[in-house]
Amino acid sequence: MTADHQTRYIVLAPDSEITPDQLARNIHALGLDVVVKETCFGVVVSGKNDEVKRTVNEVRKLDPNRIFSKVRGFPVGDQRRCRAHKGSRPGFAQLEKEWKDLVLIEKGLQCAERGERPPECKRPSKMPVSDLAKICKEECR
């Protein structure tokens, strides 16, 4: 990666009606100078910063609450991360977890658009020092 190039994941939320194939085709139709690789969760886009940013901005218009973007540290096809050469990719479990959580983010965005306020979170009460001392004494036995 260089200062003027970047690689980004464009991830579709699990309940998006847009498929990774449709997303990739839409990006190709933009005619921008970016490399696009379709994945199971969306696409990976690599290119000059302004072209990648424009790509992300354009495709998010398709489904703003269900299309998300995240920086990737390596360009498309990089030997250090390409599964074609090394088996399962380190970090996929993290990406999979984030992908599953996108449904919650989507719901939050929809609530914000409707002007709903988030519910107040009940803060947990602090444990009294006497209870902590009691636990410590029991553990030391």
OpenMM code with the backbone's topology and positions (N, CA, C; nanometers):
from openmm import Vec3, app, unit

residues = "MET THR ALA ASP HIS GLN THR ARG TYR ILE VAL LEU ALA PRO ASP SER GLU ILE THR PRO ASP GLN LEU ALA ARG ASN ILE HIS ALA LEU GLY LEU ASP VAL VAL VAL LYS GLU THR CYS PHE GLY VAL VAL VAL SER GLY LYS ASN ASP GLU VAL LYS ARG THR VAL ASN GLU VAL ARG LYS LEU ASP PRO ASN ARG ILE PHE SER LYS VAL ARG GLY PHE PRO VAL GLY ASP GLN ARG ARG CYS ARG ALA HIS LYS GLY SER ARG PRO GLY PHE ALA GLN LEU GLU LYS GLU TRP LYS ASP LEU VAL LEU ILE GLU LYS GLY LEU GLN CYS ALA GLU ARG GLY GLU ARG PRO PRO GLU CYS LYS ARG PRO SER LYS MET PRO VAL SER ASP LEU ALA LYS ILE CYS LYS GLU GLU CYS ARG".split()
positions = [
    Vec3(0.0842, -0.1174, 0.0000),
    Vec3(0.0000, 0.0000, 0.0000),
    Vec3(0.0890, 0.1240, 0.0000),
    Vec3(0.0419, 0.2229, -0.0695),
    Vec3(0.1125, 0.3502, -0.0696),
    Vec3(0.0183, 0.4579, -0.0168),
    Vec3(0.0719, 0.5762, 0.0026),
    Vec3(-0.0084, 0.6845, 0.0596),
    Vec3(-0.1251, 0.7240, -0.0307),
    Vec3(-0.1105, 0.7036, -0.1622),
    Vec3(-0.2190, 0.7447, -0.2516),
    Vec3(-0.3073, 0.6289, -0.2984),
    Vec3(-0.2824, 0.5084, -0.2483),
    Vec3(-0.3645, 0.3915, -0.2819),
    Vec3(-0.4211, 0.3298, -0.1549),
    Vec3(-0.5373, 0.2673, -0.1691),
    Vec3(-0.5944, 0.1954, -0.0563),
    Vec3(-0.6759, 0.0768, -0.1060),
    Vec3(-0.7005, -0.0142, -0.0147),
    Vec3(-0.7859, -0.1291, -0.0408),
    Vec3(-0.8931, -0.1295, 0.0663),
    Vec3(-1.0177, -0.1493, 0.0243),
    Vec3(-1.1293, -0.1500, 0.1188),
    Vec3(-1.2185, -0.2703, 0.0927),
    Vec3(-1.2715, -0.3230, 0.2024),
    Vec3(-1.3809, -0.4184, 0.1924),
    Vec3(-1.5082, -0.3366, 0.1753),
    Vec3(-1.5951, -0.3783, 0.0883),
    Vec3(-1.7316, -0.3257, 0.0842),
    Vec3(-1.8182, -0.4459, 0.1185),
    Vec3(-1.8801, -0.4386, 0.2348),
    Vec3(-1.9496, -0.5535, 0.2919),
    Vec3(-2.0998, -0.5307, 0.2879),
    Vec3(-2.1722, -0.6328, 0.2425),
    Vec3(-2.3183, -0.6290, 0.2410),
    Vec3(-2.3710, -0.6882, 0.3707),
    Vec3(-2.4684, -0.6232, 0.4319),
    Vec3(-2.5308, -0.6778, 0.5524),
    Vec3(-2.5987, -0.8100, 0.5170),
    Vec3(-2.6108, -0.9019, 0.6131),
    Vec3(-2.6693, -1.0333, 0.5859),
    Vec3(-2.8079, -1.0281, 0.5218),
    Vec3(-2.8886, -0.9281, 0.5549),
    Vec3(-3.0243, -0.9232, 0.4998),
    Vec3(-3.0378, -0.8286, 0.3803),
    Vec3(-2.9260, -0.7874, 0.3221),
    Vec3(-2.9312, -0.7031, 0.2027),
    Vec3(-2.9866, -0.7843, 0.0862),
    Vec3(-3.0668, -0.7189, 0.0042),
    Vec3(-3.1207, -0.7862, -0.1141),
    Vec3(-3.0244, -0.7782, -0.2319),
    Vec3(-2.9154, -0.7073, -0.2151),
    Vec3(-2.8123, -0.6971, -0.3182),
    Vec3(-2.7137, -0.8115, -0.2981),
    Vec3(-2.6746, -0.8758, -0.4057),
    Vec3(-2.5778, -0.9854, -0.3974),
    Vec3(-2.4370, -0.9321, -0.4242),
    Vec3(-2.3347, -1.0064, -0.3818),
    Vec3(-2.1979, -0.9646, -0.4147),
    Vec3(-2.1758, -0.9490, -0.5653),
    Vec3(-2.2382, -1.0359, -0.6451),
    Vec3(-2.2253, -1.0261, -0.7901),
    Vec3(-2.2847, -0.8951, -0.8414),
    Vec3(-2.4026, -0.8594, -0.7932),
    Vec3(-2.4648, -0.7334, -0.8348),
    Vec3(-2.3791, -0.6141, -0.7936),
    Vec3(-2.3226, -0.6225, -0.6740),
    Vec3(-2.2365, -0.5150, -0.6249),
    Vec3(-2.1139, -0.4993, -0.7150),
    Vec3(-2.0494, -0.6117, -0.7473),
    Vec3(-1.9309, -0.6075, -0.8338),
    Vec3(-1.9658, -0.5523, -0.9718),
    Vec3(-2.0774, -0.5963, -1.0277),
    Vec3(-2.1185, -0.5475, -1.1599),
    Vec3(-2.1474, -0.3972, -1.1569),
    Vec3(-2.2093, -0.3520, -1.0494),
    Vec3(-2.2389, -0.2100, -1.0353),
    Vec3(-2.1102, -0.1284, -1.0306),
    Vec3(-2.0113, -0.1793, -0.9587),
    Vec3(-1.8826, -0.1090, -0.9498),
    Vec3(-1.8150, -0.1047, -1.0863),
    Vec3(-1.8169, -0.2165, -1.1590),
    Vec3(-1.7576, -0.2177, -1.2933),
    Vec3(-1.8282, -0.1169, -1.3841),
    Vec3(-1.9608, -0.1053, -1.3694),
    Vec3(-2.0388, -0.0133, -1.4529),
    Vec3(-2.0037, 0.1329, -1.4256),
    Vec3(-1.9488, 0.1620, -1.3085),
    Vec3(-1.9089, 0.2996, -1.2773),
    Vec3(-1.7937, 0.3460, -1.3660),
    Vec3(-1.7149, 0.2506, -1.4173),
    Vec3(-1.6042, 0.2843, -1.5061),
    Vec3(-1.4860, 0.3493, -1.4369),
    Vec3(-1.4744, 0.3291, -1.3074),
    Vec3(-1.3629, 0.3877, -1.2328),
    Vec3(-1.2407, 0.2970, -1.2406),
    Vec3(-1.1245, 0.3542, -1.2182),
    Vec3(-0.9986, 0.2805, -1.2269),
    Vec3(-0.9683, 0.2122, -1.0934),
    Vec3(-1.0445, 0.1054, -1.0640),
    Vec3(-1.0256, 0.0287, -0.9412),
    Vec3(-1.0239, -0.1202, -0.9751),
    Vec3(-0.9555, -0.1963, -0.8908),
    Vec3(-0.9562, -0.3420, -0.9019),
    Vec3(-1.0670, -0.3917, -0.8103),
    Vec3(-1.1518, -0.4806, -0.8615),
    Vec3(-1.2653, -0.5316, -0.7848),
    Vec3(-1.2551, -0.6824, -0.7762),
    Vec3(-1.2676, -0.7346, -0.6555),
    Vec3(-1.2692, -0.8796, -0.6357),
    Vec3(-1.3947, -0.9140, -0.5569),
    Vec3(-1.4785, -0.9979, -0.6149),
    Vec3(-1.6009, -1.0418, -0.5479),
    Vec3(-1.5659, -1.1424, -0.4388),
    Vec3(-1.6331, -1.1315, -0.3253),
    Vec3(-1.6134, -1.2243, -0.2141),
    Vec3(-1.7498, -1.2732, -0.1669),
    Vec3(-1.7495, -1.3616, -0.0685),
    Vec3(-1.8757, -1.4139, -0.0162),
    Vec3(-1.9547, -1.3084, 0.0609),
    Vec3(-1.8910, -1.2029, 0.1075),
    Vec3(-1.9578, -1.1019, 0.1898),
    Vec3(-1.9744, -0.9677, 0.1185),
    Vec3(-1.9265, -0.9563, -0.0037),
    Vec3(-1.9338, -0.8311, -0.0793),
    Vec3(-1.8232, -0.8265, -0.1818),
    Vec3(-1.7390, -0.7236, -0.1744),
    Vec3(-1.6260, -0.7110, -0.2662),
    Vec3(-1.5077, -0.6491, -0.1933),
    Vec3(-1.3912, -0.6654, -0.2540),
    Vec3(-1.2716, -0.5940, -0.2119),
    Vec3(-1.2376, -0.5011, -0.3278),
    Vec3(-1.2153, -0.3740, -0.2978),
    Vec3(-1.1848, -0.2736, -0.3997),
    Vec3(-1.0491, -0.2133, -0.3680),
    Vec3(-0.9661, -0.1997, -0.4717),
    Vec3(-0.8327, -0.1442, -0.4536),
    Vec3(-0.8052, -0.0439, -0.5644),
    Vec3(-0.7403, 0.0663, -0.5281),
    Vec3(-0.7061, 0.1676, -0.6272),
    Vec3(-0.6623, 0.2960, -0.5605),
    Vec3(-0.6578, 0.4028, -0.6394),
    Vec3(-0.6211, 0.5335, -0.5848),
    Vec3(-0.7273, 0.5757, -0.4834),
    Vec3(-0.6821, 0.6464, -0.3801),
    Vec3(-0.7717, 0.6867, -0.2709),
    Vec3(-0.9009, 0.7510, -0.3196),
    Vec3(-0.8898, 0.8484, -0.4107),
    Vec3(-1.0103, 0.9192, -0.4547),
    Vec3(-1.1040, 0.8286, -0.5341),
    Vec3(-1.0489, 0.7358, -0.6114),
    Vec3(-1.1317, 0.6433, -0.6887),
    Vec3(-1.2032, 0.5437, -0.5967),
    Vec3(-1.1322, 0.4945, -0.4963),
    Vec3(-1.1930, 0.4007, -0.4014),
    Vec3(-1.3017, 0.4717, -0.3211),
    Vec3(-1.2728, 0.5933, -0.2774),
    Vec3(-1.3720, 0.6700, -0.2006),
    Vec3(-1.4971, 0.6950, -0.2845),
    Vec3(-1.4772, 0.7328, -0.4090),
    Vec3(-1.5917, 0.7565, -0.4984),
    Vec3(-1.6709, 0.6279, -0.5196),
    Vec3(-1.6005, 0.5158, -0.5346),
    Vec3(-1.6666, 0.3863, -0.5507),
    Vec3(-1.7550, 0.3561, -0.4303),
    Vec3(-1.6986, 0.3707, -0.3111),
    Vec3(-1.7740, 0.3433, -0.1880),
    Vec3(-1.8960, 0.4344, -0.1795),
    Vec3(-1.8775, 0.5625, -0.2047),
    Vec3(-1.9895, 0.6574, -0.1973),
    Vec3(-2.1005, 0.6228, -0.2956),
    Vec3(-2.0631, 0.5820, -0.4157),
    Vec3(-2.1636, 0.5487, -0.5174),
    Vec3(-2.2403, 0.4211, -0.4826),
    Vec3(-2.1704, 0.3166, -0.4420),
    Vec3(-2.2418, 0.1905, -0.4151),
    Vec3(-2.3245, 0.1977, -0.2876),
    Vec3(-2.2841, 0.2796, -0.1923),
    Vec3(-2.3642, 0.2936, -0.0699),
    Vec3(-2.5006, 0.3539, -0.0999),
    Vec3(-2.5122, 0.4286, -0.2094),
    Vec3(-2.6411, 0.4863, -0.2483),
    Vec3(-2.7430, 0.3771, -0.2819),
    Vec3(-2.6952, 0.2589, -0.3207),
    Vec3(-2.7852, 0.1487, -0.3560),
    Vec3(-2.8661, 0.0999, -0.2362),
    Vec3(-2.8045, 0.0983, -0.1200),
    Vec3(-2.8681, 0.0454, 0.0014),
    Vec3(-2.7911, 0.1004, 0.1218),
    Vec3(-2.8105, 0.2286, 0.1545),
    Vec3(-2.7248, 0.2970, 0.2524),
    Vec3(-2.7145, 0.2312, 0.3896),
    Vec3(-2.8193, 0.1674, 0.4349),
    Vec3(-2.8159, 0.1073, 0.5683),
    Vec3(-2.7669, -0.0366, 0.5686),
    Vec3(-2.7356, -0.0904, 0.4507),
    Vec3(-2.6931, -0.2301, 0.4437),
    Vec3(-2.5617, -0.2501, 0.3687),
    Vec3(-2.4970, -0.1429, 0.3290),
    Vec3(-2.3667, -0.1527, 0.2624),
    Vec3(-2.2662, -0.0755, 0.3470),
    Vec3(-2.1603, -0.1451, 0.3875),
    Vec3(-2.0612, -0.0878, 0.4782),
    Vec3(-1.9222, -0.1023, 0.4184),
    Vec3(-1.8297, -0.0220, 0.4662),
    Vec3(-1.6936, -0.0220, 0.4136),
    Vec3(-1.5935, -0.0275, 0.5280),
    Vec3(-1.4838, -0.0965, 0.5020),
    Vec3(-1.3789, -0.1120, 0.6027),
    Vec3(-1.2439, -0.1183, 0.5309),
    Vec3(-1.1445, -0.0520, 0.5851),
    Vec3(-1.0103, -0.0537, 0.5260),
    Vec3(-0.9503, -0.1931, 0.5392),
    Vec3(-0.8827, -0.2368, 0.4350),
    Vec3(-0.8089, -0.3633, 0.4375),
    Vec3(-0.6610, -0.3293, 0.4279),
    Vec3(-0.5791, -0.3990, 0.5009),
    Vec3(-0.4372, -0.3677, 0.5065),
    Vec3(-0.3557, -0.4140, 0.3875),
    Vec3(-0.4122, -0.5003, 0.3034),
    Vec3(-0.3358, -0.5568, 0.1927),
    Vec3(-0.4143, -0.5431, 0.0630),
    Vec3(-0.3463, -0.5188, -0.0498),
    Vec3(-0.4171, -0.5085, -0.1775),
    Vec3(-0.4731, -0.6429, -0.2234),
    Vec3(-0.5635, -0.6378, -0.3192),
    Vec3(-0.6237, -0.7582, -0.3762),
    Vec3(-0.5145, -0.8489, -0.4311),
    Vec3(-0.5206, -0.9784, -0.3992),
    Vec3(-0.4253, -1.0762, -0.4510),
    Vec3(-0.2898, -1.0763, -0.3837),
    Vec3(-0.2722, -0.9996, -0.2779),
    Vec3(-0.1441, -0.9936, -0.2074),
    Vec3(-0.1073, -1.1327, -0.1556),
    Vec3(0.0131, -1.1777, -0.1843),
    Vec3(0.0581, -1.3123, -0.1473),
    Vec3(0.0548, -1.3368, 0.0034),
    Vec3(0.0656, -1.2319, 0.0823),
    Vec3(0.0656, -1.2485, 0.2281),
    Vec3(-0.0721, -1.2844, 0.2817),
    Vec3(-0.1787, -1.2584, 0.2054),
    Vec3(-0.3138, -1.2817, 0.2545),
    Vec3(-0.4013, -1.3642, 0.1613),
    Vec3(-0.3583, -1.3880, 0.0408),
    Vec3(-0.4410, -1.4574, -0.0569),
    Vec3(-0.4602, -1.6033, -0.0172),
    Vec3(-0.5846, -1.6472, -0.0052),
    Vec3(-0.6142, -1.7845, 0.0359),
    Vec3(-0.5764, -1.8867, -0.0710),
    Vec3(-0.5595, -1.8425, -0.1929),
    Vec3(-0.5229, -1.9357, -0.2991),
    Vec3(-0.3892, -2.0023, -0.2710),
    Vec3(-0.3094, -1.9409, -0.1853),
    Vec3(-0.1762, -1.9928, -0.1573),
    Vec3(-0.1582, -2.0466, -0.0161),
    Vec3(-0.2492, -2.0145, 0.0780),
    Vec3(-0.2222, -2.0465, 0.2180),
    Vec3(-0.3374, -2.1079, 0.2966),
    Vec3(-0.4466, -2.1455, 0.2370),
    Vec3(-0.5588, -2.1963, 0.3158),
    Vec3(-0.6411, -2.0817, 0.3713),
    Vec3(-0.7092, -2.1053, 0.4829),
    Vec3(-0.7986, -2.0023, 0.5366),
    Vec3(-0.7202, -1.8786, 0.5796),
    Vec3(-0.7812, -1.7652, 0.5579),
    Vec3(-0.7148, -1.6374, 0.5815),
    Vec3(-0.7249, -1.5963, 0.7277),
    Vec3(-0.6130, -1.5601, 0.7895),
    Vec3(-0.6189, -1.5083, 0.9256),
    Vec3(-0.7068, -1.3831, 0.9285),
    Vec3(-0.7870, -1.3712, 1.0315),
    Vec3(-0.8732, -1.2550, 1.0441),
    Vec3(-1.0126, -1.2756, 0.9905),
    Vec3(-1.0367, -1.3890, 0.9211),
    Vec3(-1.1699, -1.4097, 0.8655),
    Vec3(-1.2745, -1.4234, 0.9749),
    Vec3(-1.2389, -1.4874, 1.0866),
    Vec3(-1.3356, -1.5031, 1.1960),
    Vec3(-1.3810, -1.3667, 1.2475),
    Vec3(-1.2896, -1.2709, 1.2558),
    Vec3(-1.3250, -1.1348, 1.2991),
    Vec3(-1.4191, -1.0700, 1.1991),
    Vec3(-1.3874, -1.0819, 1.0704),
    Vec3(-1.4717, -1.0234, 0.9670),
    Vec3(-1.6098, -1.0882, 0.9676),
    Vec3(-1.6143, -1.2193, 0.9874),
    Vec3(-1.7425, -1.2901, 0.9923),
    Vec3(-1.8279, -1.2399, 1.1089),
    Vec3(-1.7664, -1.2195, 1.2247),
    Vec3(-1.8382, -1.1678, 1.3417),
    Vec3(-1.8911, -1.0276, 1.3131),
    Vec3(-1.8072, -0.9424, 1.2562),
    Vec3(-1.8505, -0.8068, 1.2222),
    Vec3(-1.9654, -0.8115, 1.1224),
    Vec3(-1.9588, -0.9022, 1.0253),
    Vec3(-2.0625, -0.9162, 0.9233),
    Vec3(-2.1962, -0.9515, 0.9884),
    Vec3(-2.1936, -1.0436, 1.0829),
    Vec3(-2.3175, -1.0822, 1.1514),
    Vec3(-2.3755, -0.9664, 1.2322),
    Vec3(-2.2909, -0.8799, 1.2859),
    Vec3(-2.3366, -0.7664, 1.3667),
    Vec3(-2.3923, -0.6513, 1.2827),
    Vec3(-2.3732, -0.6553, 1.1513),
    Vec3(-2.4217, -0.5463, 1.0669),
    Vec3(-2.5732, -0.5312, 1.0738),
    Vec3(-2.6443, -0.6393, 1.1018),
    Vec3(-2.7901, -0.6322, 1.1158),
    Vec3(-2.8268, -0.5357, 1.2287),
    Vec3(-2.7516, -0.5408, 1.3385),
    Vec3(-2.7781, -0.4522, 1.4520),
    Vec3(-2.7493, -0.3064, 1.4156),
    Vec3(-2.6412, -0.2843, 1.3425),
    Vec3(-2.6071, -0.1483, 1.3000),
    Vec3(-2.7144, -0.0955, 1.2054),
    Vec3(-2.7588, -0.1823, 1.1144),
    Vec3(-2.8646, -0.1436, 1.0210),
    Vec3(-2.9900, -0.0993, 1.0965),
    Vec3(-3.0311, -0.1764, 1.1962),
    Vec3(-3.1504, -0.1414, 1.2744),
    Vec3(-3.1309, -0.0079, 1.3464),
    Vec3(-3.0115, 0.0152, 1.3994),
    Vec3(-2.9822, 0.1425, 1.4639),
    Vec3(-2.9909, 0.2593, 1.3668),
    Vec3(-2.9396, 0.2402, 1.2452),
    Vec3(-2.9466, 0.3458, 1.1441),
    Vec3(-3.0912, 0.3756, 1.1055),
    Vec3(-3.1720, 0.2704, 1.0936),
    Vec3(-3.3132, 0.2899, 1.0603),
    Vec3(-3.3852, 0.3663, 1.1713),
    Vec3(-3.3565, 0.3332, 1.2959),
    Vec3(-3.4172, 0.4043, 1.4095),
    Vec3(-3.3748, 0.5511, 1.4102),
    Vec3(-3.2478, 0.5758, 1.3823),
    Vec3(-3.1980, 0.7137, 1.3788),
    Vec3(-3.2668, 0.7935, 1.2681),
    Vec3(-3.2891, 0.7302, 1.1527),
    Vec3(-3.3583, 0.7982, 1.0429),
    Vec3(-3.5006, 0.8366, 1.0817),
    Vec3(-3.5650, 0.7544, 1.1643),
    Vec3(-3.7018, 0.7825, 1.2092),
    Vec3(-3.7040, 0.8815, 1.3253),
    Vec3(-3.5869, 0.9210, 1.3734),
    Vec3(-3.5786, 1.0165, 1.4831),
    Vec3(-3.5950, 0.9549, 1.6206),
    Vec3(-3.5866, 0.8239, 1.6294),
    Vec3(-3.6002, 0.7568, 1.7587),
    Vec3(-3.4748, 0.7780, 1.8422),
    Vec3(-3.4936, 0.7881, 1.9710),
    Vec3(-3.3814, 0.8016, 2.0639),
    Vec3(-3.3428, 0.6626, 2.1125),
    Vec3(-3.2153, 0.6375, 2.1310),
    Vec3(-3.1749, 0.5062, 2.1836),
    Vec3(-3.2217, 0.4910, 2.3283),
    Vec3(-3.2500, 0.3683, 2.3701),
    Vec3(-3.2927, 0.3479, 2.5089),
    Vec3(-3.1783, 0.3789, 2.6050),
    Vec3(-3.2146, 0.4239, 2.7221),
    Vec3(-3.1148, 0.4505, 2.8257),
    Vec3(-3.0566, 0.3181, 2.8734),
    Vec3(-2.9267, 0.3134, 2.8846),
    Vec3(-2.8599, 0.1928, 2.9328),
    Vec3(-2.8538, 0.1973, 3.0851),
    Vec3(-2.8902, 0.0867, 3.1453),
    Vec3(-2.8807, 0.0776, 3.2907),
    Vec3(-2.7352, 0.0466, 3.3248),
    Vec3(-2.6759, 0.1336, 3.4001),
    Vec3(-2.5364, 0.1141, 3.4385),
    Vec3(-2.5297, 0.0140, 3.5529),
    Vec3(-2.4363, -0.0787, 3.5444),
    Vec3(-2.4237, -0.1754, 3.6542),
    Vec3(-2.3786, -0.1049, 3.7822),
    Vec3(-2.4309, -0.1522, 3.8926),
    Vec3(-2.3917, -0.0916, 4.0203),
    Vec3(-2.2533, -0.1419, 4.0597),
    Vec3(-2.1851, -0.0618, 4.1371),
    Vec3(-2.0513, -0.0995, 4.1823),
    Vec3(-2.0631, -0.1982, 4.2975),
    Vec3(-1.9694, -0.2901, 4.3015),
    Vec3(-1.9665, -0.3884, 4.4093),
    Vec3(-1.9127, -0.3219, 4.5359),
    Vec3(-1.9822, -0.3407, 4.6472),
    Vec3(-1.9297, -0.2860, 4.7726),
    Vec3(-1.7947, -0.3495, 4.8070),
    Vec3(-1.7064, -0.2709, 4.8649),
    Vec3(-1.5728, -0.3181, 4.9015),
    Vec3(-1.5825, -0.4366, 4.9970),
    Vec3(-1.6796, -0.4354, 5.0857),
    Vec3(-1.6940, -0.5457, 5.1820),
    Vec3(-1.7226, -0.6777, 5.1105),
    Vec3(-1.8034, -0.6730, 5.0033),
    Vec3(-1.8308, -0.7956, 4.9265),
    Vec3(-1.7044, -0.8454, 4.8567),
    Vec3(-1.6265, -0.7533, 4.8014),
    Vec3(-1.5012, -0.7900, 4.7357),
    Vec3(-1.4046, -0.8517, 4.8357),
    Vec3(-1.3953, -0.7936, 4.9538),
    Vec3(-1.3065, -0.8474, 5.0577),
    Vec3(-1.3501, -0.9883, 5.0966),
    Vec3(-1.4800, -1.0105, 5.1050),
    Vec3(-1.5335, -1.1426, 5.1400),
    Vec3(-1.4953, -1.2460, 5.0332),
    Vec3(-1.5075, -1.2086, 4.9067),
    Vec3(-1.4706, -1.2988, 4.7968),
    Vec3(-1.3220, -1.3311, 4.8034),
    Vec3(-1.2398, -1.2310, 4.8279),
    Vec3(-1.0949, -1.2512, 4.8359),
    Vec3(-1.0591, -1.3468, 4.9494),
    Vec3(-1.1240, -1.3315, 5.0627),
    Vec3(-1.0970, -1.4190, 5.1772),
    Vec3(-1.1362, -1.5630, 5.1454),
    Vec3(-1.2489, -1.5807, 5.0760),
    Vec3(-1.2942, -1.7157, 5.0410),
    Vec3(-1.1990, -1.7810, 4.9414),
    Vec3(-1.1464, -1.7038, 4.8484),
    Vec3(-1.0547, -1.7564, 4.7476),
    Vec3(-0.9198, -1.7939, 4.8077),
    Vec3(-0.8802, -1.7279, 4.9140),
    Vec3(-0.7497, -1.7529, 4.9758),
    Vec3(-0.7510, -1.8770, 5.0643),
    Vec3(-0.8650, -1.9302, 5.0936),
    Vec3(-0.8737, -2.0487, 5.1811),
    Vec3(-0.8305, -2.1739, 5.1119),
] * unit.nanometer
topology = app.Topology()
chain = topology.addChain("A")
for resn in residues:
    res = topology.addResidue(resn, chain)
    for name in ("N", "CA", "C"):
        topology.addAtom(name, app.Element.getBySymbol(name[0]), res)
